Amino acid sequence: MSDALALIAQRLRATPRHAEGGTDALHDLVVVPALREAIVGNLLPPGERLTEVALAARLGVSRTPVREAFAQLEREGLVTVVPRVGVFVREVTARDVEETYTVRTALESLAVELATQRRTPLGTARLDEVLADMAKAVEASDEVEYTASLDRFYAVIMSLADNLTLHATHHSLLGPVRRLRRIAMSQPGRMEASYKQSVLIRNAIADGDVRGPDLMRDQLAHACRAAMDALRAGR
C-alpha cells in the first residue's frame, strides 16, 4: 500500500495545477485526492487505522495537511474519526448503498431532465468525447479507467444541467459515490452494461427524449444491485 500511495501522490504533484505549493495546495490538491483514491481503490481497506505520522511520511508532507485531510474525508463519509482513539477507513454497509443510490437517483435523473432541456451541439460533443474514453476502457477491461471516465460523463451531465445547487449537492456525494461505483464495477458484466446504458442516456439527451430520466433511473437501479451483490460476496 505505502509504495502505491506514494506513487499516487507523486502523480498528483506532477500535474501542472499543483505547482503553486503551500499547505493549502498540499491539502486540497495532493493529500485529500491521494487518500480518497487509495480508499476508493481499496488500497486502504475498510476498518484500517490511519495515522498522521505514517501517512505524512508516505506522502512526503508534514502532519498538518494529513490532519486537515482527515476532516475533509470524514465529511465525505470515507473515514471515521474517533476522538482519542484514531481515524479509521469507514466500512461500507448495505444501508450506505441503499441511501446513497436513493439520493443519486433523485439528483441524477433531475440532471438528465435539465440537460435534455438545455442540450447544445457542444454538450453532445463533450458527452461523445467521454463515451469514446469509456469504450476504450471497456475494450481493455480497465475498471479503474472506466470509473474515472464515468465520473467525467456524470460531470458533463451536471454541467449541462446548469443548476448550481444541484451541482453542489451532487458534488458532496462524490466520495461515497466513487467508492460504491468501484465496488459495483467488480461484478462480472457490469462495466459493459453501464457503458451501453450510458450511450442510451447520451442519445436521449441529444435527441430531446423525455425518457432520459427513466434511463438514468434504470442505470442506477442496476448499479445499486451490483454494489449490493459485491458487498454480499465480500468484494
C-alpha positions in Angstrom: 0.0 0.0 0.0 2.7 2.5 1.0 4.5 2.5 -2.3 1.2 2.7 -4.2 0.1 5.6 -2.1 3.4 7.4 -2.7 3.1 6.9 -6.4 -0.4 8.4 -6.4 0.9 11.5 -4.5 3.8 11.7 -7.0 1.4 11.6 -9.9 -0.8 14.3 -8.4 2.2 16.6 -7.8 3.3 16.2 -11.4 0.0 17.6 -12.6 0.6 21.3 -13.6 -2.2 22.7 -11.5 -0.4 21.6 -8.3 2.6 23.8 -8.9 1.6 26.7 -6.6 2.7 24.9 -3.4 1.8 25.8 0.1 -0.1 23.9 2.8 -3.5 24.6 1.3 -2.4 23.3 -2.1 -1.0 20.1 -0.5 -4.2 19.5 1.5 -6.6 20.3 -1.4 -4.7 19.0 -4.4 -2.4 16.2 -3.2 -3.2 14.8 0.2 -7.0 14.6 0.0 -7.2 13.2 -3.5 -4.4 10.7 -2.8 -6.1 9.3 0.3 -9.5 9.4 -1.4 -8.2 7.4 -4.4 -6.5 4.9 -2.1 -9.7 4.4 -0.2 -11.9 4.2 -3.3 -9.4 1.7 -4.8 -9.3 -0.4 -1.6 -5.5 0.3 -1.2 -6.7 1.5 2.2 -9.3 -1.2 3.1 -12.4 -0.7 5.3 -11.5 -0.8 9.0 -7.8 0.1 8.5 -6.5 2.6 11.1 -4.8 5.7 9.5 -2.0 7.5 11.3 -0.8 11.0 10.6 2.9 10.1 11.0 2.9 7.1 8.7 0.8 8.8 6.0 2.7 12.0 6.1 5.9 10.1 5.5 4.5 8.2 2.6 3.0 11.3 1.0 6.1 13.4 1.7 4.2 16.1 3.6 4.0 17.4 7.2 1.3 16.1 9.6 -0.8 19.2 9.3 -2.2 18.6 5.8 -2.9 15.0 6.7 -4.8 16.1 9.8 -6.8 18.5 7.6 -7.4 15.8 5.0 -8.9 13.5 7.7 -11.5 16.2 8.5 -12.4 16.5 4.8 -12.6 12.7 4.3 -14.8 12.4 7.3 -17.2 15.0 5.8 -17.2 12.9 2.6 -18.1 9.7 4.5 -14.9 7.9 3.8 -13.3 7.8 7.2 -14.5 7.7 10.8 -12.7 9.9 13.4 -13.0 8.5 16.9 -11.8 11.1 19.4 -8.8 9.9 21.5 -8.8 6.6 19.6 -7.9 7.2 16.0 -9.0 7.5 12.4 -10.3 4.5 10.5 -11.4 3.8 6.9 -15.2 3.7 7.1 -16.9 0.4 6.5 -19.4 0.2 3.6 -22.8 -1.2 4.7 -25.9 -2.2 2.8 -27.6 0.9 4.2 -24.9 3.1 2.8 -25.5 1.6 -0.6 -29.3 1.9 -0.4 -29.2 5.5 0.9 -26.6 6.7 -1.5 -28.3 5.3 -4.6 -31.6 6.7 -3.5 -30.2 10.2 -3.3 -28.2 9.7 -6.5 -31.3 8.6 -8.4 -33.2 11.8 -7.4 -30.3 14.1 -8.3 -29.0 12.5 -11.5 -32.4 11.8 -13.0 -33.2 15.5 -12.5 -29.8 16.4 -14.0 -30.6 14.4 -17.1 -34.0 16.1 -17.4 -32.4 19.6 -17.2 -29.6 18.6 -19.5 -32.1 17.4 -22.1 -33.9 20.7 -21.9 -30.7 22.7 -22.3 -28.8 20.5 -24.7 -26.4 22.0 -27.2 -24.2 20.6 -30.0 -21.2 21.3 -27.9 -22.7 19.5 -24.9 -23.4 16.4 -27.1 -19.8 16.6 -28.4 -18.5 16.6 -24.8 -20.5 13.5 -24.0 -19.3 11.8 -27.1 -15.7 12.5 -26.2 -16.1 10.9 -22.8 -18.0 8.0 -24.2 -15.1 7.3 -26.5 -12.8 7.0 -23.5 -15.3 4.8 -21.7 -15.4 2.5 -24.8 -11.6 2.2 -24.8 -11.7 1.2 -21.1 -14.4 -1.4 -21.7 -12.3 -2.9 -24.5 -9.3 -3.0 -22.3 -11.3 -4.4 -19.3 -9.8 -1.5 -17.3 -12.2 -0.9 -14.3 -10.1 2.0 -12.9 -10.0 4.0 -16.1 -13.7 3.2 -16.8 -14.8 4.5 -13.5 -12.7 7.6 -13.9 -14.3 8.2 -17.4 -17.7 7.5 -15.9 -17.0 10.3 -13.4 -16.4 12.6 -16.3 -19.6 11.5 -18.0 -21.7 12.4 -15.0 -19.7 15.7 -14.6 -20.6 16.7 -18.1 -24.3 15.9 -17.5 -24.2 18.1 -14.3 -22.5 20.9 -16.3 -25.2 20.7 -19.0 -27.9 20.7 -16.3 -26.6 24.2 -15.3 -28.0 24.2 -11.8 -25.5 25.3 -9.2 -27.5 24.0 -6.2 -27.9 20.6 -7.9 -24.2 20.5 -8.8 -23.1 21.4 -5.2 -25.4 18.8 -3.7 -24.2 16.1 -6.1 -20.5 17.1 -5.5 -20.9 16.4 -1.8 -21.7 12.8 -2.5 -18.7 12.1 -4.8 -16.5 10.4 -2.2 -19.1 7.6 -1.4 -20.3 7.5 -5.0 -16.9 6.8 -6.4 -16.3 4.1 -3.8 -19.6 2.4 -4.5 -19.1 2.8 -8.2 -15.7 0.9 -8.0 -17.4 -1.8 -5.9 -20.2 -2.2 -8.4 -17.8 -2.5 -11.3 -16.2 -5.5 -9.7 -19.3 -7.5 -10.7 -19.0 -9.5 -14.0 -20.5 -7.7 -16.9 -21.3 -4.6 -15.0 -18.9 -2.3 -16.9 -20.3 -3.4 -20.3 -23.9 -2.9 -19.1 -23.0 0.5 -17.7 -21.5 1.6 -20.9 -24.4 0.5 -23.1 -26.9 2.3 -20.8 -24.7 5.5 -20.8 -24.9 5.5 -24.6 -28.7 5.4 -24.3 -28.7 8.3 -21.8 -26.5 10.3 -24.2 -28.8 9.6 -27.1 -31.8 10.7 -25.0 -30.2 14.0 -24.0 -29.0 14.7 -27.6 -32.5 13.8 -29.1 -34.5 15.7 -26.5 -36.1 12.4 -25.5 -38.2 12.7 -22.3 -37.4 9.1 -21.3 -33.8 10.2 -20.4 -34.5 10.4 -16.6 -36.1 6.9 -16.7 -32.9 5.6 -18.4 -30.8 7.1 -15.7 -33.0 5.6 -13.0 -32.6 2.2 -14.7 -28.8 2.7 -14.8 -28.7 3.4 -11.1 -31.0 0.6 -10.1 -28.7 -1.9 -11.8 -25.6 -0.2 -10.3 -27.2 -0.4 -6.8 -27.9 -4.1 -7.2 -24.4 -4.8 -8.4 -22.9 -2.9 -5.4 -25.2 -4.9 -3.1 -24.2 -8.2 -4.7 -20.5 -7.3 -4.4 -20.9 -6.5 -0.7 -22.6 -9.8 -0.1 -19.7 -11.5 -1.9 -17.2 -9.7 0.3 -15.5 -7.8 -2.6 
